[in-house]
Amino acid sequence: MYVRNYANRILDRTGAPPTLWLLALRYACFVYNHTAVESLGWKTPMFTLNGITPDISVLLRFAFYEKVFYKTEKPSFPSDSPESLGYVVGIAEHVGHAMTYKILN
């Protein structure tokens, strides 16, 4: 119930379209698992699971549905910009390094 309410709050406050409900829910689960919870004695669920304090740096850099520029593979023309506009919609936990984000283009 808490995670669903948090996902709805994320969608409401960021102005993200309702079609991104699943990405918002996954983001809410990630945030919940990496922040302290009173019912666990102010420990994070990840610490309770594996005994390692999680790094929350990835949560501090960008917010959900924040506009970002990302590098495109190859511009179609030399005068075209090698960057495109997208939106941060999550953290890629199992791809790349620790600060790899999911970008919606």
TORPAZA-653150 format. One record per residue (C-alpha): residue number from 1; x negated, y negated, z; residue in one letter; chain. Coordinates in pm, 1 decimal, always signed. Layout:
N
pt pos=NUM px=X py=Y pz=Z code=a unit=A;
...
***
This chain:
105
pt pos=1 px=+0.0 py=+0.0 pz=+0.0 code=m unit=A;
pt pos=2 px=-281.0 py=-242.4 pz=+90.7 code=y unit=A;
pt pos=3 px=-471.3 py=-184.9 pz=-234.5 code=v unit=A;
pt pos=4 px=-157.8 py=-229.5 pz=-447.2 code=r unit=A;
pt pos=5 px=-79.1 py=-560.6 pz=-275.6 code=n unit=A;
pt pos=6 px=-439.8 py=-672.3 pz=-322.3 code=y unit=A;
pt pos=7 px=-428.1 py=-583.0 pz=-694.0 code=a unit=A;
pt pos=8 px=-104.9 py=-783.1 pz=-733.7 code=n unit=A;
pt pos=9 px=-266.0 py=-1076.9 pz=-553.9 code=r unit=A;
pt pos=10 px=-567.6 py=-1056.0 pz=-787.6 code=i unit=A;
pt pos=11 px=-341.6 py=-1068.6 pz=-1093.7 code=l unit=A;
pt pos=12 px=-139.6 py=-1359.4 pz=-950.6 code=d unit=A;
pt pos=13 px=-433.7 py=-1574.4 pz=-845.1 code=r unit=A;
pt pos=14 px=-652.8 py=-1523.2 pz=-1150.5 code=t unit=A;
pt pos=15 px=-382.3 py=-1570.0 pz=-1409.8 code=g unit=A;
pt pos=16 px=-466.6 py=-1234.2 pz=-1567.7 code=a unit=A;
pt pos=17 px=-192.3 py=-1080.9 pz=-1781.1 code=p unit=A;
pt pos=18 px=+18.0 py=-805.4 pz=-1617.9 code=p unit=A;
pt pos=19 px=-112.3 py=-556.7 pz=-1875.2 code=t unit=A;
pt pos=20 px=-442.7 py=-552.8 pz=-1683.8 code=l unit=A;
pt pos=21 px=-277.9 py=-394.0 pz=-1377.0 code=w unit=A;
pt pos=22 px=-491.4 py=-78.6 pz=-1394.7 code=l unit=A;
pt pos=23 px=-818.0 py=-272.6 pz=-1417.1 code=l unit=A;
pt pos=24 px=-705.3 py=-494.2 pz=-1127.2 code=a unit=A;
pt pos=25 px=-620.4 py=-184.4 pz=-923.9 code=l unit=A;
pt pos=26 px=-962.7 py=-31.7 pz=-991.7 code=r unit=A;
pt pos=27 px=-1129.6 py=-361.4 pz=-896.0 code=y unit=A;
pt pos=28 px=-923.7 py=-377.6 pz=-575.1 code=a unit=A;
pt pos=29 px=-1031.1 py=-21.6 pz=-486.9 code=c unit=A;
pt pos=30 px=-1395.7 py=-112.5 pz=-547.6 code=f unit=A;
pt pos=31 px=-1369.1 py=-419.0 pz=-322.8 code=v unit=A;
pt pos=32 px=-1187.8 py=-222.4 pz=-51.6 code=y unit=A;
pt pos=33 px=-1448.8 py=+55.0 pz=-53.7 code=n unit=A;
pt pos=34 px=-1737.6 py=-192.1 pz=-25.5 code=h unit=A;
pt pos=35 px=-1605.7 py=-420.7 pz=+251.3 code=t unit=A;
pt pos=36 px=-1568.8 py=-359.1 pz=+623.6 code=a unit=A;
pt pos=37 px=-1243.4 py=-213.6 pz=+756.0 code=v unit=A;
pt pos=38 px=-1118.6 py=-258.3 pz=+1112.6 code=e unit=A;
pt pos=39 px=-978.5 py=+96.8 pz=+1134.1 code=s unit=A;
pt pos=40 px=-1330.1 py=+234.0 pz=+1070.1 code=l unit=A;
pt pos=41 px=-1490.3 py=+26.3 pz=+1345.4 code=g unit=A;
pt pos=42 px=-1581.5 py=-252.6 pz=+1101.7 code=w unit=A;
pt pos=43 px=-1775.2 py=-16.5 pz=+877.0 code=k unit=A;
pt pos=44 px=-1724.4 py=+15.9 pz=+504.9 code=t unit=A;
pt pos=45 px=-1561.3 py=+327.7 pz=+360.0 code=p unit=A;
pt pos=46 px=-1876.0 py=+384.9 pz=+152.4 code=m unit=A;
pt pos=47 px=-2092.6 py=+378.2 pz=+466.5 code=f unit=A;
pt pos=48 px=-1855.7 py=+620.1 pz=+637.3 code=t unit=A;
pt pos=49 px=-1873.9 py=+850.1 pz=+335.5 code=l unit=A;
pt pos=50 px=-2248.9 py=+864.5 pz=+275.1 code=n unit=A;
pt pos=51 px=-2421.2 py=+670.3 pz=+555.8 code=g unit=A;
pt pos=52 px=-2565.5 py=+405.1 pz=+323.0 code=i unit=A;
pt pos=53 px=-2468.6 py=+39.4 pz=+354.4 code=t unit=A;
pt pos=54 px=-2338.5 py=-71.2 pz=+12.4 code=p unit=A;
pt pos=55 px=-2482.0 py=-370.2 pz=-170.4 code=d unit=A;
pt pos=56 px=-2206.2 py=-625.6 pz=-236.1 code=i unit=A;
pt pos=57 px=-2416.1 py=-855.1 pz=-458.7 code=s unit=A;
pt pos=58 px=-2217.5 py=-739.5 pz=-760.8 code=v unit=A;
pt pos=59 px=-1899.9 py=-879.5 pz=-599.9 code=l unit=A;
pt pos=60 px=-2053.1 py=-1221.4 pz=-536.8 code=l unit=A;
pt pos=61 px=-2166.1 py=-1303.6 pz=-891.9 code=r unit=A;
pt pos=62 px=-1836.6 py=-1300.9 pz=-1084.6 code=f unit=A;
pt pos=63 px=-1468.1 py=-1287.8 pz=-994.0 code=a unit=A;
pt pos=64 px=-1204.6 py=-1076.0 pz=-1165.5 code=f unit=A;
pt pos=65 px=-1090.5 py=-1225.5 pz=-1498.9 code=y unit=A;
pt pos=66 px=-1358.2 py=-1494.6 pz=-1493.9 code=e unit=A;
pt pos=67 px=-1463.2 py=-1626.2 pz=-1834.3 code=k unit=A;
pt pos=68 px=-1816.1 py=-1527.2 pz=-1935.6 code=v unit=A;
pt pos=69 px=-2028.8 py=-1529.2 pz=-2247.0 code=f unit=A;
pt pos=70 px=-2183.0 py=-1197.1 pz=-2343.3 code=y unit=A;
pt pos=71 px=-2440.0 py=-1103.9 pz=-2605.8 code=k unit=A;
pt pos=72 px=-2298.4 py=-952.4 pz=-2922.2 code=t unit=A;
pt pos=73 px=-2482.0 py=-680.2 pz=-3110.4 code=e unit=A;
pt pos=74 px=-2558.3 py=-867.7 pz=-3431.7 code=k unit=A;
pt pos=75 px=-2404.6 py=-1191.5 pz=-3555.9 code=p unit=A;
pt pos=76 px=-2251.1 py=-1157.6 pz=-3901.9 code=s unit=A;
pt pos=77 px=-2433.5 py=-1464.9 pz=-4029.9 code=f unit=A;
pt pos=78 px=-2762.0 py=-1625.4 pz=-3913.8 code=p unit=A;
pt pos=79 px=-2588.5 py=-1949.6 pz=-3812.3 code=s unit=A;
pt pos=80 px=-2327.6 py=-1761.4 pz=-3603.2 code=d unit=A;
pt pos=81 px=-2374.2 py=-1754.6 pz=-3229.4 code=s unit=A;
pt pos=82 px=-2510.3 py=-1431.3 pz=-3080.4 code=p unit=A;
pt pos=83 px=-2266.4 py=-1478.1 pz=-2791.4 code=e unit=A;
pt pos=84 px=-1891.4 py=-1420.3 pz=-2757.4 code=s unit=A;
pt pos=85 px=-1638.8 py=-1517.2 pz=-2493.0 code=l unit=A;
pt pos=86 px=-1495.8 py=-1245.9 pz=-2269.9 code=g unit=A;
pt pos=87 px=-1350.6 py=-1184.2 pz=-1924.4 code=y unit=A;
pt pos=88 px=-1497.3 py=-989.2 pz=-1633.7 code=v unit=A;
pt pos=89 px=-1251.4 py=-711.1 pz=-1550.8 code=v unit=A;
pt pos=90 px=-1454.5 py=-485.9 pz=-1325.5 code=g unit=A;
pt pos=91 px=-1785.2 py=-335.3 pz=-1226.5 code=i unit=A;
pt pos=92 px=-1943.3 py=-56.2 pz=-1430.3 code=a unit=A;
pt pos=93 px=-2052.8 py=+168.1 pz=-1144.5 code=e unit=A;
pt pos=94 px=-2206.8 py=+450.5 pz=-1346.2 code=h unit=A;
pt pos=95 px=-2344.7 py=+263.4 pz=-1648.3 code=v unit=A;
pt pos=96 px=-2659.1 py=+52.3 pz=-1655.8 code=g unit=A;
pt pos=97 px=-2809.4 py=-112.6 pz=-1351.1 code=h unit=A;
pt pos=98 px=-2630.9 py=-224.2 pz=-1033.4 code=a unit=A;
pt pos=99 px=-2520.1 py=-559.2 pz=-1179.2 code=m unit=A;
pt pos=100 px=-2343.4 py=-423.8 pz=-1489.3 code=t unit=A;
pt pos=101 px=-1991.2 py=-553.9 pz=-1544.6 code=y unit=A;
pt pos=102 px=-1695.6 py=-448.0 pz=-1757.3 code=k unit=A;
pt pos=103 px=-1615.9 py=-725.9 pz=-2004.8 code=i unit=A;
pt pos=104 px=-1284.4 py=-759.2 pz=-2188.5 code=l unit=A;
pt pos=105 px=-1331.7 py=-918.7 pz=-2528.7 code=n unit=A;
***
